[in-house]
Amino acid sequence: MSKIIIFGNLDAAELACFYFKNDSFHSPVAFCVDGSYIKENTFYGLPVVSFEDIESNFSKDDYLFHAPIYASGMNDLRTNIVSRIEKKGYNLTSYISSKAYTWNSTIGKNAFILEGCNIQPFCKVGNNNIIWSFTHIGHHSIIGDNNFISSHVAIAGHNKIGDNCFIGTNSTTRDGTQITSRTFIGQDSSVVKDIHKEGVYVGTPARYLKSTENLKF
């Protein structure tokens, strides 16, 4: 059993703590945020410590980190936080639900993969990805880094998805599709051809709406 620190003090962190406590061999011992964001000294029954002082409280040799930050700003917030954690020398761990199927696919660090997900054989999932419940990723697909894939998404086989993408609930992709980095796929959209230009795509079939530059959600 490893002891872990969870970055955050909002509902994403609370949810991650619940899953780790009830469905993993890891034991959450504290939450951590930047000092200016500490509202109370405890959260969900555990202490909240400042990131600036984390080394004086928890040794990087004895504790792992997990950062389950939502997709704010095309996942840039989570990407930045993970980079800062690694610069301090801490290793990151993943949560993969015991009720998810990952077969022999490779999955990177700081993954958060919830119940009912089916990641078929020969897939490669990069670092720092959140894959919400009951999503399907077809065989031989490649998922980049720092993505957020919502619930009930169906990604067909031989897909390739870049970095820092957001794929909305109930969206689908056609077999063999490529989606470039920093693409936002809206809820209930259907991607039937390659996307080579970053941006927001919505509808069936999915069509370009606007750039993701400075997109806030």
C-alpha positions, 0 to 999 in steps of 0.5 A: 500500500502506497501513501498518496497526496491528492492535489486539490480541495474541490469535488474532483479531489474529493471524488478521487479520494473516495475512489482511492480509499474504496477501490485501490491499494493506495491510502490517501493521507492529505490534500494539497493546494497552493497556499492562497487556495487553502480555505480550511485546514481539513477536507474530507477528513484529511489535512490540507497542506500548502504546495509551497511547503510540501517537502517539509511535511511529506518526503518525495521518497515516501509519498506519491501524488495524484492530480485529478484536476478537471479539464479547465482551459483545454486541460492546461491547468492540470498539465501545469500542476503535474509539471510543477509536482514533477519539478519537485521530484514527486512521482505520480500515480494513477487510479484505474477502476477495478470495474474498468477493462484495460486488457493489455493496453499501456497507460501512462502516469496520473491516469484517472479511469472510472468504472465501466470503461473499456480500453481494448487490446493494443491501445496506448494511453499517454500521461495525465488523462482523465477517462470518465465512466462507461467510455469505449476506446477501440483497439489499436488506438493512441491517446496522447497526453493531458486529455479529458474524455467524458462519459459514454464516449465511443472512440472507434479502433485505430484512432489517434488523438493528440494532446490536451483535447476535450471530448464531450459526453456521448460523442463518437468517432469513426474508425481510423480517425485522427484528431489533432491536439487542442481539439474540443469535441462538443457533447453528442457530436460525431467525428467522421473524418480527420481533424487537422485544425485545432478548434471547437467541433460540434454536431453530426457530423462534427463541424468547426465552430471556433478556435480553442484559443483562450477557451474557458469552460 
